[in-house]
Amino acid sequence: MSNFHSASHSSVAGQPPQPGLAYVIEVGETQAGLVARRADERFFTFISATSAFNRLEGQRFATPGAAELAARQLAAPRRHGPARLVA
């Protein structure tokens, strides 16, 4: 089961806080990373928590759910060989 949790988006020291959103992305019991979006941004940027999800590092997603789906797909076991259609 995968899940994402909201977290507060902190400001840089010495600057006023900028409202934003951040969500922790989990795949099963593994923390894949988080996605964050500042108030002036349109997309969420993925920040990898483990090397298994480094391929998503820096990618931008429209929603936290889209980032969660990408993380689940990356973690899914790969099928061997090309897909075949049965008539």
N, C-alpha and C positions, 0 to 999 in steps of 0.2 A: 504494500500500500504506500502511495506517495502522498505528500502533504506539503503545504507551505504555511508559514506562520508570519504574522506581521511583526515588525520590530521598528523601534523609533530610529529616525535618521538624524544623527548628531551633526552639529556644526563644527567647523574648523575653529580652533582656539583663537580668540580675539575678534571673531566675526560674528555678527548677529545670526541666530539660527535661521536656516532656510527650511521652510516646510517641505517635506518630501515623504516618500514612502520607501520602505524596505521590507522584503519578505525573505524568510529562510526557505530554501527549497530542499525537501527531503525525498529520497527514493527509498521506500521501505524504512529501515532504521538507519540509513546512511544519510548524513548531511552532505548534499551535493554542492551547495553553495548558497548564495543569496542573490537577489536582484534588487537594485536600488534605482530610484528615480527622484531627481530634484524637482522642485516645483516648476522650474523653467524648462524642463525636459519633457518630451513626448513619450519616450520609450524607457523601458527598464533595462539596465545593463547587468549582465550576469557576472558574478565574481565567484570563482571556483573555490571550494573548501578543500578538495582533495585532488590529487593528480589524475584520478579516474575521470574527472569532469573538466580537465584543462581545455579540451577542445571547444567548450562553450565559453571560456574566459573572454570577456569583452564583447560578446555578441549581445545584440539588443533585441528585445522582445516587446510586443505591444501590451502583453498582460503577464502577470506572474504565472497564470495557468499555462500560457504558451511556453514559458521557460521550464515549467515542471514537466510538460509533455516532452520537450527536447531532452531533458535529463533522463526521463524514463526510457526513451528510445535509445539513448546512448548506453544506458546500463543494461538494456535487454540483450540476451544472448543472440548472437548473429547466426543466421541460417547459412548452411554451406551450400554453395552452388546457386545457380539462377532459379528464380521462381518459375514453376511450370503450371500451365493451365491444363486441366483434364477435361476432355470433351465428353 
